[in-house]
């Protein structure tokens, strides 16, 4: 983090500039997709960047059309693709983790009684994760996704809705994987 001071019209302004190490944290915000056309217009000087943004527009057309325009976007006046250019590995890891965790939650919702019993009988979170990995035949990331949910969230999951959500996440993961091929 770096502090920057500017004087404008006789007033001292202080700003902080923070270097982002893991760009996947940006994806936790409501992603700004609508500014993609403006980003494409601004990228005339960099042919590779423009091709990346055009491929993003092609792959995420449905998501862009269904997204809402943000009046005060957290990420500024650019689309999420602007910020993730050069950092697609972070986005791939984020999306893959989402898919793995939600598949594990789907299998937990199909074996709800056994899952709850397994969690309650465990001494701590590590033991619960290990027991869930054995019970549901999932990996550590999936087990952590299940144990991070509260009991009311876990019991409120409907398997049919979760299956639809997992399919949406897999579709998005395949689009991100395809876009990563166009990244530098």
N, C-alpha and C positions, 0 to 999 in steps of 0.2 A: 504494500500500500504506500502511495506517495502523496504528499500534500503539495498542492499548487496554490500560489497566491497571485492574484491579479489586481491591478488597480485600474478602475474604469470610472471616469467622471468624478475623480477624487474619493472614490469609495473602495476600500480594500475588500476583495472577495476571496474566500477560501474554498477550495475544492479538494476533494480527495480522489485519487485515481487508484483503482485496485486492479492488479493483474490477475486475470482468471487463469487458474491452473487447469481445472477440469471444466471444459465447456458444457458437459452434460448437465451441469447445475442450471444452465439457462433453460433447459427443456422442461423444468418443473414449473416455470411460469406459464401463463396462458400464451402459447406461441403465436407470434404475429406472423401470419401467412399472407395477409392482404397487400403488403408493401412490395411484393415480389416484382410486379411490373415496373415500379419506380426504380428498384435495384437494377433491373435489366437495362433500363434507359441510362442509368448512371455508369454502367460498366463498359462503355464503348471502347475505352482504351485498353482493356484487358480482355482479349479474345477468349482465353481459357476460362476466366471467371464468368463471362457472359454465357458461354456454352454450358457451364455448370448450372447457372441459374435457369437457363432455358430448359435443361433436362429436368431440373427440379419442378418447373412449372408443368411440364408434361407428365411427370410421375405423380404429382400431388394435386392435379387439377380438381379432383372431387373434394379433397380436404379444403382447398382454397375457396371453392365455391360455397361450401357449407360453413366456413368460418365467418365470424362477425368482425366488422371493422372496429378497431380499438381506438377510443378517443384519446386516451393517455397511455400508450403502450409502455410497458416496463423496459423493453429492449430498445426504445428509441424509434427513429424513423426508418428502420430497415426491417426486412423479413428475417425470420430465424435462419434462413439459408445464407444470408449475408454473414451472420456471426459464426455459423458452423463450417463455412468454407475453410479448408485447411485443418479442420478438427473433426472430420467425419468418423474417425475411430472412436471418439468419445460418444458420438451419437449412436454408432453401431452397438457399443457396449451397453448403453442405456436401454436401447430398444430390445436387445437380446435379453437383458435382465428382466425387463417388463414381461416379455413372452414367457420366460422360464417361471417367474413367480406366479403369473396368472394361470399357467397350466397346472402348477402345483396346487393352487387354490381350487381349481376345478376338480382335481382328484380328491382333495380334502373334502369338498362339498358333497362328493359322491359317497364318501365313507365318513360322514360327519361324526357319528357316535364314537367310532374307533379313534378318530383324530382328537376329539375333545378329551376322551379318556386318556389317551397317550400324553397329551399336554399336561393334564391335571396330575398324572402320576409321576411326572418328571420332577427332579430336585430343582433344576434351574433351566435357563434358556438353552444352554449348550446341550444338556441331556435331552431336552425336548426336541431340539433340532436333530440330534442323532437318532432318537426314537422315530421321529417322523420320516427321516430318510430311509430307515429300514421298513417302516410300515407301508409307506406310499410309493417306495422305489423312486425317490426324487433326489436331486442333488442339494448341496448346502444352500445355494441361493434360493431355491424354492422353499426349503424348510424355514429359512429366515423370513421369507415373505409371509408364510402362514403364521409363524409365531409373533410377527409384528402386528397382526390383527387382534382386535379385542374379541372377546367371546361373542358379543352381540353382533359384531361385523361378520364373524365367521358363520354364525348360525343364520344370519340374514341373507346369505348368498344362495341364489337359485342357480342350479346347475345349467339349465337351459339358457339363461341370460349370460352366464359366465362363458359358455361355449361360443356364443355370438361375439362376445367381447374378445375372446382369445383369437378368433378368426380375424377380427379387425386388427388386432395387434400384429398378427402374423403377416397380414397384407401390408401394413405399414413398415414392418421390419424388412420385408422383401423390397419395398420401394426405397428404403434407406440404403439397403445393401447395393441396389442398382445405382443409386446416386453416388455412393462412395467410389464407384469405379471412375467417375468423372472428376473426382477431387484430385488435387495435386499430391 
